[in-house]
Amino acid sequence: MSARTGAGPLRRLVVLRHAKSAWPDGVPDHERPLAPRGLRDAPAAGRALAEADCLPDLALCSTAVRARLTWELACAQWGTPPPVRHEPRLYAAYSHELLDVVRETPPEVETLLLVGHNPGLQELILDLAGDDLDDALDGVRVKFPTSAIAVLAWHGPSWRDLAPGTALLTWTAVPRGKKGG
């Protein structure tokens, strides 16, 4: 029995790629800030998550400046943001490394938000969703742009049980903020 139809509560992994970053001269990659578009898009991502009823119980966020700023601007759109853990292992991580971090999530967390970077996030979504043939997954295969959101759902007794091919991609969005507001 797969985790898609297995025993345990419905769990959701919400994946958010950091918003558009700037490339200032002489600034190390880890310290890059958000670009003006990113400053508009990150709050839009937070609003989109709230409107989709995908607010997390816990957030894991890369320590990179652009990811931390994305998190801060997104969660500022919610009444009470959940606890966040800034996790250095999420920076420049591959899919299997991201999955290792996710599997450490306490079992009482039913919805987990992961804020990080490509290509690792895109690979993680594709690995977890397996061979689903739907338009949303095809879209992720082509591109997972800045500020993109993907929600993966599965049933399982704990996060340790999450494995490749065991989740369903249930929703994707690429929220964009409006210029001048």
Stockholm file with secondary structure:
# STOCKHOLM 1.0

chainA/1-181         MSARTGAGPLRRLVVLRHAKSAWPDGVPDHERPLAPRGLRDAPAAGRALAEADCLPDLALCSTAVRARLTWELACAQWGTPPPVRHEPRLYAAYSHELLDVVRETPPEVETLLLVGHNPGLQELILDLAGDDLDDALDGVRVKFPTSAIAVLAWHGPSWRDLAPGTALLTWTAVPRGKKGG
#=GR chainA/1-181 SS CCTTTSSSCEEEEEEEECCCBCCCTTCCGGGCCBCHHHHHHHHHHHHHHHHTTCCCSEEEEESSHHHHHHHHHHHTTSSSCCCEEEEGGGTTCCHHHHHHHHTTSCTTCCEEEEEECTTHHHHHHHHHHTTCCSHHHHHHHHCCCTTCEEEEEEECSSGGGCCTTCCEEEEEECCCCCTTC
#=GC SS_cons         CCTTTSSSCEEEEEEEECCCBCCCTTCCGGGCCBCHHHHHHHHHHHHHHHHTTCCCSEEEEESSHHHHHHHHHHHTTSSSCCCEEEEGGGTTCCHHHHHHHHTTSCTTCCEEEEEECTTHHHHHHHHHHTTCCSHHHHHHHHCCCTTCEEEEEEECSSGGGCCTTCCEEEEEECCCCCTTC
//
